[in-house]
C-alpha cells in the first residue's frame, strides 16, 4: 500500500470540495440552519390544548362553576374558554377549541333533586391523538366533579358539600360526539394526508430536477433546438412530459394510501387528487428551475434539506402553525406544503368541499404558475 498515492488522491478530493462553494455550504452551513430551525420549533412550540366549556347557568350554579375551575389543570397545561351552547360547533370548526364540555343549564337543579345530570363531550376529532387526550381529560374532570359533589340532603340547598365517606354523585356522561373523524380514526389516519403531500412533492421534485439536469448535461436541449421546434413548444413539451409522469406517480401514491393502507377518509378523492395535482405541477417546475443551479446529481441532492426539510418543519405537519414561534410563522405561509397539508387534511379528515379549501387551492395555483414562469425562463436561457 503506497501512502503517497493515498495522500495524493485524498488531497485532490479535498481541493475539489474546497473549490465547490455549494458543497462547502452543504457541509457546514445547511446543517446549522436546519438544526437551528428545529431547535426553535421544539423549544418554542406550545402543545397546550383548548377546552370549551358550556357552563351551568343561574345564581345557584356559581359555586359549582368555581369548583369546576379548581378541578381544571393549570393554564400551562390546558386553555379553557367559556361559550354558549349554540356556539359549540362553530367554535370547534374554526379551530378555536379541541373539545367542548357541555353542562345542562339546570345542572345544579338536577343535583339538588338528586337526579343524574347528563354532560356531553364533543370532540373536534381531526387529530385522533388530541381527541383521545381531550376525551380522557374531560372524563377525568367529570369523575372528580362527581366525587366532589355529594347528594344534597336539603331541598333548596345551593352550596355543594363534601361529606367524608359519602358516595360520588352519579353523573351521566353521554357518548362523546365527534365533529370530524370518529373513534375508529387513528394517528396514521391523521398523518396520511400530510404524507401524501410530502411524498408527492419530494419524489416529483427529485425526479424532475435530476432528469432535467441530464437533459442539460447530455446536450439534449441543444440538439432539440436544431429541430423546427419553437422555444414555446420546447418549454411546454418539457413541462407536459415531466408533469404527466408526476401526476401518475401522485395518483399511485393516493390509491396506495387509500386502498392498500386502508386509511380512513371522509372527503371526495377527486378533490384530494386535484390538490396533489396542483402541488405536483408546482413541484415539477420547481425541479426544472433549481436544476439550473446544479452541475451534477450530487448538487441536486444539496437542495433537499432546504427545499424539503424546512417545509416539513414549518408546514403544519407535526406542529400547528398557530403554535409555532411568531418569528417563523410568516415563513410558513409562503411554503406550498403549508396550503397542501391544510387542504388535504380538510378534505380527508373533515370532508371539506371545494369552497372550504378554495383559499388553499388558490395559493397552490399561484405557486404553480410562478414556478411555470421561472422554469420557462430557465429552459429558454438553456436554449439560447
C-alpha positions as CSV (number, residue, x, y, z in Angstrom):
1,X,0.0,0.0,0.0
2,X,1.5,3.3,-1.1
3,X,0.8,6.0,1.3
4,X,1.9,8.7,-1.1
5,X,-0.7,7.7,-3.7
6,X,-3.4,7.6,-1.0
7,X,-2.5,11.1,0.2
8,X,-2.4,12.4,-3.3
9,X,-5.9,11.1,-4.0
10,X,-7.2,12.5,-0.7
11,X,-5.6,15.9,-1.4
12,X,-7.2,16.0,-4.9
13,X,-10.7,15.3,-3.3
14,X,-10.2,17.9,-0.7
15,X,-9.2,20.5,-3.2
16,X,-12.2,19.7,-5.4
17,X,-14.5,20.1,-2.4
18,X,-12.8,23.4,-1.4
19,X,-13.4,24.8,-4.9
20,X,-17.1,23.9,-4.7
21,X,-18.9,26.5,-2.6
22,X,-22.2,24.7,-2.7
23,X,-20.6,21.6,-1.3
24,X,-19.0,23.6,1.5
25,X,-22.3,25.2,2.3
26,X,-24.0,21.7,2.4
27,X,-21.3,20.5,4.8
28,X,-21.0,23.5,7.2
29,X,-23.9,25.9,6.7
30,X,-27.1,23.8,5.9
31,X,-26.8,21.5,9.0
32,X,-26.5,24.6,11.2
33,X,-29.5,26.2,9.6
34,X,-31.7,23.1,9.9
35,X,-30.6,22.4,13.5
36,X,-31.3,26.0,14.4
37,X,-34.8,25.8,12.9
38,X,-35.5,22.5,14.6
39,X,-34.3,23.9,17.9
40,X,-36.6,27.0,17.6
41,X,-39.6,24.8,16.7
42,X,-39.0,22.3,19.5
43,X,-38.2,24.8,22.3
44,X,-40.8,27.4,21.4
45,X,-43.8,25.4,20.2
46,X,-46.6,25.1,22.7
47,X,-48.7,21.9,23.0
48,X,-51.4,23.4,25.2
49,X,-54.9,22.3,24.0
50,X,-58.1,24.2,24.4
51,X,-61.3,23.1,26.1
52,X,-64.6,25.0,25.6
53,X,-67.0,24.9,28.5
54,X,-70.7,25.4,28.3
55,X,-71.3,26.1,32.0
56,X,-74.4,25.7,34.1
57,X,-76.3,28.9,34.4
58,X,-78.1,30.6,37.3
59,X,-77.0,32.1,40.6
60,X,-77.2,28.7,42.2
61,X,-74.5,27.4,39.8
62,X,-71.8,29.9,40.8
63,X,-70.4,27.5,43.4
64,X,-70.3,24.5,41.1
65,X,-68.6,26.7,38.4
66,X,-66.0,27.7,41.0
67,X,-65.5,24.0,41.8
68,X,-65.0,23.2,38.1
69,X,-62.4,25.8,37.8
70,X,-60.5,24.4,40.7
71,X,-60.5,20.9,39.2
72,X,-59.2,22.0,35.8
73,X,-55.5,21.7,35.1
74,X,-53.4,24.9,35.1
75,X,-53.2,27.3,32.1
76,X,-49.8,25.8,31.2
77,X,-51.5,22.5,30.5
78,X,-54.9,23.4,29.3
79,X,-56.5,26.6,27.9
80,X,-60.2,27.0,28.9
81,X,-62.8,29.2,27.2
82,X,-66.4,29.7,28.1
83,X,-69.0,29.7,25.4
84,X,-72.8,29.3,24.9
85,X,-74.4,26.1,23.8
86,X,-75.2,27.4,20.3
87,X,-71.5,28.3,19.7
88,X,-70.1,24.8,20.2
89,X,-69.9,23.6,16.6
90,X,-68.8,26.9,15.3
91,X,-66.0,27.2,17.9
92,X,-64.7,23.7,17.0
93,X,-65.0,24.2,13.2
94,X,-63.0,27.4,13.5
95,X,-60.2,25.6,15.4
96,X,-60.7,27.8,18.5
97,X,-61.1,24.7,20.7
98,X,-60.1,21.0,20.6
99,X,-63.1,19.8,22.6
100,X,-66.2,21.1,24.3
101,X,-67.8,20.0,27.6
102,X,-71.5,20.9,27.7
103,X,-73.2,21.0,31.0
104,X,-77.0,21.3,31.1
105,X,-78.2,24.8,32.0
106,X,-80.1,23.3,35.0
107,X,-77.2,21.2,36.2
108,X,-77.4,22.5,39.8
109,X,-81.2,22.0,39.9
110,X,-80.8,18.3,38.8
111,X,-78.1,17.9,41.5
112,X,-80.4,19.3,44.2
113,X,-83.2,17.0,43.0
114,X,-80.8,14.0,43.3
115,X,-81.1,13.3,39.6
116,X,-78.3,12.2,37.4
117,X,-77.2,15.2,35.3
118,X,-76.1,14.3,31.7
119,X,-72.9,16.0,30.5
120,X,-72.0,15.9,26.8
121,X,-68.4,15.7,25.5
122,X,-68.0,17.0,21.9
123,X,-64.6,16.4,20.2
124,X,-63.2,18.2,17.2
125,X,-61.7,14.9,16.1
126,X,-59.5,15.8,13.1
127,X,-56.4,14.7,15.2
128,X,-57.2,11.4,16.9
129,X,-54.3,11.8,19.4
130,X,-55.6,15.1,20.6
131,X,-59.2,13.8,20.6
132,X,-58.3,10.9,22.8
133,X,-56.4,13.1,25.2
134,X,-59.2,15.6,25.5
135,X,-61.8,12.8,25.9
136,X,-59.7,11.3,28.8
137,X,-59.2,14.7,30.4
138,X,-63.0,15.5,30.2
139,X,-64.0,12.2,31.7
140,X,-61.4,12.6,34.5
141,X,-62.8,16.1,35.2
142,X,-66.3,14.8,35.4
143,X,-65.3,11.9,37.7
144,X,-63.6,14.3,40.1
145,X,-66.6,16.5,40.0
146,X,-68.8,13.6,40.9
147,X,-66.6,12.8,43.9
148,X,-66.6,16.5,45.0
149,X,-70.3,16.9,44.7
150,X,-72.4,14.8,47.1
151,X,-76.2,14.3,47.0
152,X,-77.7,17.3,48.8
153,X,-79.8,16.4,51.7
154,X,-81.9,19.5,51.9
155,X,-84.2,20.8,49.2
156,X,-83.2,24.3,48.1
157,X,-79.6,24.0,49.3
158,X,-77.2,25.6,46.8
159,X,-73.8,25.1,48.4
160,X,-72.1,21.9,47.2
161,X,-70.8,19.9,50.2
162,X,-68.3,17.1,50.5
163,X,-69.1,14.6,53.2
164,X,-66.4,12.1,54.4
165,X,-67.1,8.6,53.1
166,X,-70.1,9.7,51.0
167,X,-70.7,8.1,47.6
168,X,-69.8,10.2,44.5
169,X,-72.6,12.0,42.8
170,X,-73.6,9.9,39.8
171,X,-73.1,11.9,36.6
172,X,-74.3,10.6,33.2
173,X,-71.6,11.1,30.6
174,X,-73.1,10.9,27.2
175,X,-71.2,9.0,24.4
176,X,-68.6,11.5,23.1
177,X,-69.7,13.1,19.8
178,X,-67.1,13.7,17.1
179,X,-67.4,16.7,14.8
180,X,-64.9,15.1,12.4
181,X,-63.5,11.6,12.2
182,X,-64.6,9.2,14.9
183,X,-63.4,6.7,17.5
184,X,-62.1,4.4,14.7
185,X,-59.7,7.1,13.4
186,X,-56.0,6.6,14.4
187,X,-52.8,8.6,14.3
188,X,-52.0,7.1,10.9
189,X,-55.3,8.4,9.5
190,X,-54.4,12.0,10.6
191,X,-50.8,11.6,9.3
192,X,-51.8,10.1,5.9
193,X,-52.9,13.4,4.2
194,X,-49.6,15.1,5.2
195,X,-47.5,12.2,4.0
196,X,-49.4,12.2,0.7
197,X,-48.4,15.9,0.2
198,X,-44.8,15.4,1.3
199,X,-44.2,12.3,-0.9
200,X,-45.9,13.8,-3.9
201,X,-43.8,16.9,-3.6
202,X,-40.5,15.3,-2.8
203,X,-40.3,12.5,-5.3
204,X,-41.6,14.7,-8.1
205,X,-39.1,17.4,-7.3
206,X,-36.2,14.9,-7.2
207,X,-37.3,13.1,-10.4
208,X,-37.7,16.3,-12.4
209,X,-34.5,18.0,-11.2
210,X,-32.3,15.0,-11.9
211,X,-34.0,14.2,-15.2
212,X,-33.7,17.8,-16.5
213,X,-30.1,18.0,-15.3
214,X,-29.3,15.0,-17.5
215,X,-31.1,16.7,-20.4
216,X,-28.8,19.6,-20.0
217,X,-25.6,17.7,-19.3
218,X,-26.1,15.4,-22.3
219,X,-26.7,18.2,-24.7
220,X,-30.3,17.1,-25.5
221,X,-31.7,20.6,-25.3
222,X,-29.2,21.9,-27.8
223,X,-30.0,19.0,-30.2
224,X,-33.7,19.6,-29.9
225,X,-33.2,23.3,-30.7
226,X,-31.8,22.3,-34.1
227,X,-35.2,20.9,-35.0
228,X,-38.0,23.1,-36.2
229,X,-39.5,23.4,-32.7
230,X,-40.1,26.8,-31.4
231,X,-39.0,27.8,-27.9
232,X,-42.5,28.0,-26.6
233,X,-43.1,24.4,-27.9
234,X,-39.9,23.3,-26.2
235,X,-41.0,24.8,-22.9
236,X,-44.4,23.2,-23.0
237,X,-43.1,19.9,-24.2
238,X,-40.7,19.6,-21.2
239,X,-43.3,20.8,-18.7
240,X,-46.0,18.5,-20.0
241,X,-43.7,15.5,-20.3
242,X,-42.4,15.7,-16.7
243,X,-45.9,16.6,-15.4
244,X,-47.6,13.6,-16.9
245,X,-45.4,11.1,-15.1
246,X,-45.5,13.2,-11.9
247,X,-49.3,13.1,-11.9
248,X,-49.4,9.4,-12.4
249,X,-47.0,9.0,-9.5
250,X,-49.2,11.1,-7.3
251,X,-52.2,9.1,-8.3
252,X,-50.4,5.8,-7.5
253,X,-49.4,7.2,-4.0
254,X,-53.0,8.3,-3.3
255,X,-54.5,5.0,-4.4
256,X,-52.0,3.0,-2.3
257,X,-52.7,5.1,0.8
258,X,-56.4,4.7,0.5
259,X,-56.9,1.1,-0.9
260,X,-53.8,-0.7,0.4
261,X,-53.0,1.0,3.6
262,X,-56.8,1.4,4.3
263,X,-56.6,4.8,5.9
264,X,-60.0,6.3,6.9
265,X,-61.1,9.3,4.9
266,X,-64.4,11.3,4.7
267,X,-63.9,13.6,1.7
268,X,-64.0,13.4,-2.1
269,X,-61.0,11.6,-3.5
270,X,-61.2,13.6,-6.7
271,X,-60.7,16.8,-4.7
272,X,-57.7,15.2,-3.0
273,X,-56.2,14.3,-6.4
274,X,-56.8,17.9,-7.7
275,X,-54.9,19.3,-4.7
276,X,-52.0,16.9,-5.2
277,X,-52.1,17.7,-8.9
278,X,-51.6,21.5,-8.3
279,X,-48.8,20.7,-5.9
280,X,-47.2,18.4,-8.4
281,X,-47.3,20.9,-11.2
282,X,-45.5,23.4,-8.9
283,X,-43.0,20.8,-7.8
284,X,-42.2,19.8,-11.4
285,X,-41.4,23.3,-12.4
286,X,-39.5,24.0,-9.2
287,X,-37.3,21.0,-10.1
288,X,-36.7,22.4,-13.6
289,X,-35.8,25.8,-12.2
290,X,-33.5,24.7,-9.4
291,X,-31.7,22.2,-11.6
292,X,-30.2,25.2,-13.4
293,X,-28.1,25.9,-10.4
294,X,-26.7,22.3,-10.3
295,X,-23.9,20.7,-12.4
296,X,-24.4,17.1,-11.2
297,X,-26.8,14.9,-9.3
298,X,-24.9,15.4,-6.1
299,X,-25.5,19.1,-6.2
300,X,-29.2,18.5,-6.8
301,X,-29.3,16.5,-3.5
302,X,-27.9,19.5,-1.8
303,X,-31.2,21.3,-2.3
304,X,-33.2,18.7,-0.5
305,X,-32.6,19.9,3.1
306,X,-33.6,23.4,2.3
307,X,-36.4,22.6,-0.1
308,X,-38.0,19.7,1.8
309,X,-36.6,19.9,5.3
310,X,-37.7,23.4,6.0
311,X,-41.2,22.7,4.7
312,X,-41.6,19.6,6.8
313,X,-40.8,21.6,10.0
314,X,-42.9,24.6,9.2
315,X,-45.9,23.5,7.1
316,X,-48.0,22.2,10.0
317,X,-47.4,18.5,9.5
318,X,-46.2,17.9,13.1
319,X,-47.0,21.2,14.8
320,X,-49.9,23.5,14.1
321,X,-48.7,26.8,12.5
322,X,-50.6,28.7,15.2
323,X,-48.3,27.1,17.8
324,X,-45.0,27.9,16.0
325,X,-42.8,30.8,17.2
326,X,-44.0,34.1,15.9
327,X,-40.8,34.7,14.0
328,X,-41.3,31.5,12.0
329,X,-45.0,31.9,11.1
330,X,-44.5,34.3,8.2
331,X,-42.1,31.8,6.5
332,X,-44.7,29.0,7.0
333,X,-47.3,30.9,5.0
334,X,-45.1,31.2,1.9
335,X,-44.5,27.4,1.7
336,X,-46.6,25.4,-0.7
337,X,-46.8,22.4,1.6
338,X,-48.5,24.5,4.2
339,X,-51.5,25.0,1.9
340,X,-51.4,21.5,0.5
341,X,-51.3,20.0,4.0
342,X,-54.2,22.2,5.2
343,X,-56.3,21.4,2.1
344,X,-55.6,17.6,2.2
345,X,-56.4,17.3,5.9
346,X,-59.5,19.4,5.5
347,X,-60.8,17.1,2.7
348,X,-59.7,13.7,4.0
349,X,-60.4,14.3,7.7
350,X,-63.2,16.9,7.8
351,X,-65.0,16.1,4.5
352,X,-64.5,19.7,3.2
353,X,-65.8,20.6,-0.2
354,X,-64.1,22.8,-2.8
355,X,-65.5,26.1,-1.4
356,X,-64.0,25.3,2.0
357,X,-60.5,24.9,0.6
358,X,-60.7,27.5,-2.2
359,X,-58.1,29.7,-0.5
360,X,-55.6,26.9,-0.2
361,X,-56.2,25.9,-3.8
362,X,-55.7,29.5,-4.9
363,X,-52.3,29.6,-3.1
364,X,-51.2,26.3,-4.8
365,X,-52.3,27.7,-8.1
366,X,-50.3,30.8,-7.7
367,X,-47.3,28.8,-6.7
368,X,-47.7,26.5,-9.7
369,X,-48.0,29.5,-12.1
370,X,-45.0,31.2,-10.6
371,X,-42.9,28.0,-11.0
372,X,-44.1,27.5,-14.6
373,X,-42.9,31.1,-15.4
374,X,-39.5,30.5,-13.7
375,X,-39.0,27.1,-15.3
376,X,-39.9,28.6,-18.7
377,X,-37.3,31.3,-18.3
378,X,-34.8,28.6,-17.3
379,X,-35.5,26.5,-20.4
380,X,-35.3,29.5,-22.7
381,X,-32.0,30.5,-21.2
382,X,-30.6,27.0,-21.7
383,X,-31.9,27.1,-25.3
384,X,-30.1,30.3,-26.2
